[in-house]
Amino acid sequence: MIDPFLNVGPFMLTLLILLCIIVFISVKNINEPYKTNSIVLLGIFSALVGVSATYIGIDAAFSSISDISKISPQILINGLKTSLITSISGGIIMVVSTGLWYFFIRRHNLLIV
């Protein structure tokens, strides 16, 4: 179950670090406002990292199609599945960070309309 997350490489590590930073800033935000807007900015950056990693993974998979006689289709499909994990993870982190940002904006009355 956790193997696909470990096979993704440095991009997944970057997403996990961004998630840890978002959690740290959220914990600091519980009592008083602390860099609230950075929560949503880090979430958007994590989505961009996820999409970039997906592009790099799919590009590598498609570049190996020319050597298809050496690669089985199962390996190619597993590579495509693995490359999509970063995109999904980045999107989930973005949705969570946007929800946390909205919660803290409403809690500390920082929303100016």
Buried (B, 14 or more C-beta within 10 A) or exposed (E): EEEEBEBBEEBBEBBBEBBEBBBEBBEEBEEEBBEBEBBBEBBBBBBEBBBBBBEBBBEEBEEBEEEEEEBEEEEBEBBBEBBBBBBEBBBBBBEBBBEBBBBBBEEBEEEEE
